[in-house]
Amino acid sequence: MVGRAERGTVLDTRARLALFHGSSVSAEEALAMDEGDITFDLLMSRGVRGVNLLTAGQGPTVLRSRGALQAAQLRQLGMDSIDLLDPDFCHEACMAYGARSVADAFVVSPADAVNVAGSEAMHILDLDAARLLECCVGFPGEAAEVLAQLTPGAALYGVPCRVVLDAGLRVDALKRLGYSLESVVAQLGASGPDLVKLGYGL
């Protein structure tokens, strides 16, 4: 994970230069800027990105104080589900915005689901296999990768069968992931018609 300076709303010289590096703010302008002028709107308009923010110690709680009032605004600044793999970032984001809001903003795509599967972020954000597979509708490869990172052959308890079907997972992929016919029935509560849709020849 990216190293971060001491968190706080007051930026020292090094943090200011790190924050605005590669943006449309010159070093001279960055050093002369009033602390109160460094707002979410300014960061967005001047092209400051997530890696700069984290390097400068501007995590979720500080960014909230600078005007990023919704978790989705962190995404606009270039932060993504990879950042959730840092437990400190993930916990801080939850403190600033709430776990549900963070999950809704950061775990939306098949790639996001793959990124957080099996990580501590799943526990911090209270995500389960069903929630991750719902991000993988129509993406069986990513859905299989999500399951591959969870408890082998035992991650589908309580997952609605329709979620597995919508993700495009079928019998061959389920077998490769350690799910027998018996475990599919037990974990998904799959009916006869469901099993036919999954590709089991009954």
Beta strands, then each sheet from edge to edge (+ up, - down):
end
